[in-house]
Amino acid sequence: MTQHQLDSLDRKILKLIAEDARIPFLEVARVCNVSGAAIHQRIQKLTNLGVLKGSQFIIDPEKIGYQTCAYIGLYLKAPETFDYVVEELKKIPEVVECHYTTGGYDLFIKIYAFNNHHLLNIIHDKLQPLGLARSETIVAFNAVIDRQLPICEMEEDKEE
């Protein structure tokens, strides 16, 4: 993974838009004491570098009926099916994250289900046919911390 050198203006912009993705660019410009065009250029640069991955509205899964959140460690029968399994997981809309990990699991996924019965059906009908040796499921009761990473100031910024 490539790490990009961000200057103090980049970090200030990221901090502002991470706190409020709907903040007008002109307000960001005012706070940063630069032109609106400069903000547009910086946002475009950060997007092109892959630092910013777009913007989106965040839907609360519980408010639309998904009452169960679970994390599932997947063990594959045949590790050579890894890429196939990932492609098939992408087709399951309830799977919202999939991670390659160290440790015992081949894959670690986050999934939302309407309830425990729906979760069982997903595991039985959609995950098991992918060639799992077994899986381990952890049901999450509540996310007590759910946030973006902080945009920290660098020492050289403090000297400016």
KEPARO-918348 format. One record per residue (C-alpha): x, y, z; residue number from 1. Coordinates in nm, 2 decimals, always signed. Layout:
REM KEPARO-918348
+--------+--------+--------+-----+
:      x :      y :      z :   k :
+--------+--------+--------+-----+
:      X :      Y :      Z : NUM :
...
+--------+--------+--------+-----+
//
This chain:
REM KEPARO-918348
+--------+--------+--------+-----+
:      x :      y :      z :   k :
+--------+--------+--------+-----+
:  +0.00 :  +0.00 :  +0.00 :   1 :
:  +0.13 :  +0.34 :  -0.09 :   2 :
:  +0.13 :  +0.61 :  +0.18 :   3 :
:  +0.09 :  +0.96 :  +0.05 :   4 :
:  +0.26 :  +1.26 :  +0.20 :   5 :
:  -0.02 :  +1.50 :  +0.31 :   6 :
:  +0.06 :  +1.86 :  +0.39 :   7 :
:  -0.12 :  +2.06 :  +0.66 :   8 :
:  -0.38 :  +2.19 :  +0.42 :   9 :
:  -0.47 :  +1.84 :  +0.30 :  10 :
:  -0.50 :  +1.72 :  +0.66 :  11 :
:  -0.72 :  +2.02 :  +0.75 :  12 :
:  -0.95 :  +1.96 :  +0.46 :  13 :
:  -0.97 :  +1.59 :  +0.55 :  14 :
:  -1.05 :  +1.67 :  +0.91 :  15 :
:  -1.33 :  +1.91 :  +0.81 :  16 :
:  -1.50 :  +1.68 :  +0.55 :  17 :
:  -1.46 :  +1.37 :  +0.77 :  18 :
:  -1.66 :  +1.56 :  +1.05 :  19 :
:  -1.92 :  +1.67 :  +0.80 :  20 :
:  -1.92 :  +1.53 :  +0.44 :  21 :
:  -2.19 :  +1.78 :  +0.34 :  22 :
:  -1.99 :  +2.08 :  +0.44 :  23 :
:  -1.98 :  +2.32 :  +0.14 :  24 :
:  -1.64 :  +2.35 :  -0.02 :  25 :
:  -1.67 :  +2.73 :  +0.01 :  26 :
:  -1.70 :  +2.69 :  +0.39 :  27 :
:  -1.40 :  +2.46 :  +0.39 :  28 :
:  -1.21 :  +2.73 :  +0.19 :  29 :
:  -1.31 :  +3.00 :  +0.44 :  30 :
:  -1.19 :  +2.79 :  +0.74 :  31 :
:  -0.87 :  +2.70 :  +0.56 :  32 :
:  -0.82 :  +3.06 :  +0.43 :  33 :
:  -0.78 :  +2.96 :  +0.07 :  34 :
:  -0.99 :  +2.99 :  -0.24 :  35 :
:  -1.28 :  +2.76 :  -0.33 :  36 :
:  -1.09 :  +2.66 :  -0.64 :  37 :
:  -0.80 :  +2.55 :  -0.43 :  38 :
:  -1.03 :  +2.33 :  -0.22 :  39 :
:  -1.18 :  +2.18 :  -0.54 :  40 :
:  -0.83 :  +2.10 :  -0.67 :  41 :
:  -0.72 :  +1.95 :  -0.34 :  42 :
:  -1.03 :  +1.73 :  -0.32 :  43 :
:  -0.97 :  +1.62 :  -0.67 :  44 :
:  -0.60 :  +1.54 :  -0.60 :  45 :
:  -0.70 :  +1.35 :  -0.28 :  46 :
:  -0.96 :  +1.15 :  -0.48 :  47 :
:  -0.72 :  +1.07 :  -0.76 :  48 :
:  -0.46 :  +0.95 :  -0.51 :  49 :
:  -0.72 :  +0.72 :  -0.35 :  50 :
:  -0.70 :  +0.90 :  -0.02 :  51 :
:  -1.07 :  +0.99 :  -0.06 :  52 :
:  -1.29 :  +0.70 :  -0.17 :  53 :
:  -1.59 :  +0.91 :  -0.25 :  54 :
:  -1.88 :  +1.02 :  -0.03 :  55 :
:  -2.20 :  +0.84 :  +0.07 :  56 :
:  -2.50 :  +0.85 :  +0.29 :  57 :
:  -2.47 :  +0.60 :  +0.57 :  58 :
:  -2.79 :  +0.40 :  +0.62 :  59 :
:  -2.86 :  +0.26 :  +0.97 :  60 :
:  -2.92 :  -0.11 :  +0.90 :  61 :
:  -3.14 :  -0.15 :  +1.21 :  62 :
:  -3.37 :  +0.13 :  +1.09 :  63 :
:  -3.45 :  -0.07 :  +0.77 :  64 :
:  -3.51 :  -0.40 :  +0.94 :  65 :
:  -3.16 :  -0.56 :  +0.98 :  66 :
:  -3.16 :  -0.64 :  +1.35 :  67 :
:  -2.87 :  -0.89 :  +1.35 :  68 :
:  -2.51 :  -0.80 :  +1.28 :  69 :
:  -2.26 :  -1.08 :  +1.28 :  70 :
:  -1.89 :  -1.14 :  +1.21 :  71 :
:  -1.81 :  -1.48 :  +1.06 :  72 :
:  -1.47 :  -1.64 :  +1.03 :  73 :
:  -1.46 :  -1.87 :  +0.73 :  74 :
:  -1.25 :  -2.18 :  +0.69 :  75 :
:  -1.22 :  -2.31 :  +0.33 :  76 :
:  -1.21 :  -2.68 :  +0.25 :  77 :
:  -0.97 :  -2.59 :  -0.04 :  78 :
:  -0.76 :  -2.28 :  -0.01 :  79 :
:  -0.72 :  -2.27 :  -0.39 :  80 :
:  -1.09 :  -2.17 :  -0.42 :  81 :
:  -1.01 :  -1.84 :  -0.24 :  82 :
:  -1.07 :  -1.61 :  -0.54 :  83 :
:  -1.39 :  -1.80 :  -0.64 :  84 :
:  -1.53 :  -1.77 :  -0.28 :  85 :
:  -1.46 :  -1.40 :  -0.27 :  86 :
:  -1.64 :  -1.34 :  -0.60 :  87 :
:  -1.94 :  -1.54 :  -0.47 :  88 :
:  -1.94 :  -1.35 :  -0.15 :  89 :
:  -1.97 :  -1.03 :  -0.35 :  90 :
:  -2.30 :  -1.16 :  -0.48 :  91 :
:  -2.45 :  -1.19 :  -0.13 :  92 :
:  -2.60 :  -0.85 :  -0.05 :  93 :
:  -2.60 :  -0.91 :  +0.33 :  94 :
:  -2.22 :  -0.94 :  +0.33 :  95 :
:  -2.10 :  -0.59 :  +0.38 :  96 :
:  -1.73 :  -0.65 :  +0.45 :  97 :
:  -1.48 :  -0.92 :  +0.36 :  98 :
:  -1.12 :  -0.93 :  +0.49 :  99 :
:  -0.82 :  -1.14 :  +0.43 : 100 :
:  -0.67 :  -1.20 :  +0.77 : 101 :
:  -0.39 :  -1.36 :  +0.96 : 102 :
:  -0.47 :  -1.63 :  +1.21 : 103 :
:  -0.69 :  -1.93 :  +1.16 : 104 :
:  -0.96 :  -1.79 :  +0.94 : 105 :
:  -0.92 :  -1.79 :  +0.56 : 106 :
:  -1.16 :  -1.50 :  +0.54 : 107 :
:  -1.35 :  -1.28 :  +0.79 : 108 :
:  -1.68 :  -1.13 :  +0.69 : 109 :
:  -1.93 :  -0.89 :  +0.84 : 110 :
:  -2.29 :  -0.96 :  +0.76 : 111 :
:  -2.63 :  -0.81 :  +0.84 : 112 :
:  -2.95 :  -1.02 :  +0.87 : 113 :
:  -3.31 :  -0.93 :  +0.95 : 114 :
:  -3.30 :  -1.17 :  +1.25 : 115 :
:  -3.13 :  -1.48 :  +1.38 : 116 :
:  -3.34 :  -1.71 :  +1.16 : 117 :
:  -3.24 :  -1.51 :  +0.85 : 118 :
:  -2.88 :  -1.53 :  +0.96 : 119 :
:  -2.90 :  -1.91 :  +0.99 : 120 :
:  -3.05 :  -1.92 :  +0.64 : 121 :
:  -2.77 :  -1.71 :  +0.49 : 122 :
:  -2.51 :  -1.93 :  +0.66 : 123 :
:  -2.68 :  -2.26 :  +0.55 : 124 :
:  -2.80 :  -2.16 :  +0.21 : 125 :
:  -2.55 :  -1.91 :  +0.08 : 126 :
:  -2.22 :  -1.96 :  +0.27 : 127 :
:  -2.20 :  -2.34 :  +0.32 : 128 :
:  -2.24 :  -2.42 :  -0.05 : 129 :
:  -1.92 :  -2.21 :  -0.12 : 130 :
:  -1.70 :  -2.49 :  +0.01 : 131 :
:  -1.65 :  -2.41 :  +0.37 : 132 :
:  -1.49 :  -2.66 :  +0.60 : 133 :
:  -1.66 :  -2.47 :  +0.88 : 134 :
:  -1.74 :  -2.12 :  +1.01 : 135 :
:  -1.74 :  -1.94 :  +1.34 : 136 :
:  -2.01 :  -1.68 :  +1.40 : 137 :
:  -2.00 :  -1.39 :  +1.65 : 138 :
:  -2.32 :  -1.19 :  +1.68 : 139 :
:  -2.26 :  -0.83 :  +1.77 : 140 :
:  -2.51 :  -0.67 :  +2.01 : 141 :
:  -2.42 :  -0.31 :  +1.96 : 142 :
:  -2.13 :  -0.11 :  +1.81 : 143 :
:  -2.01 :  +0.11 :  +2.10 : 144 :
:  -1.75 :  +0.28 :  +1.88 : 145 :
:  -1.80 :  +0.34 :  +1.51 : 146 :
:  -1.60 :  +0.62 :  +1.37 : 147 :
:  -1.36 :  +0.74 :  +1.10 : 148 :
:  -0.98 :  +0.74 :  +1.18 : 149 :
:  -0.88 :  +1.08 :  +1.31 : 150 :
:  -0.68 :  +1.31 :  +1.09 : 151 :
:  -0.38 :  +1.39 :  +1.31 : 152 :
:  -0.15 :  +1.69 :  +1.30 : 153 :
:  +0.21 :  +1.62 :  +1.22 : 154 :
:  +0.49 :  +1.78 :  +1.42 : 155 :
:  +0.59 :  +2.00 :  +1.13 : 156 :
:  +0.24 :  +2.14 :  +1.11 : 157 :
:  +0.26 :  +2.26 :  +1.47 : 158 :
:  +0.57 :  +2.46 :  +1.39 : 159 :
:  +0.40 :  +2.65 :  +1.10 : 160 :
+--------+--------+--------+-----+
//
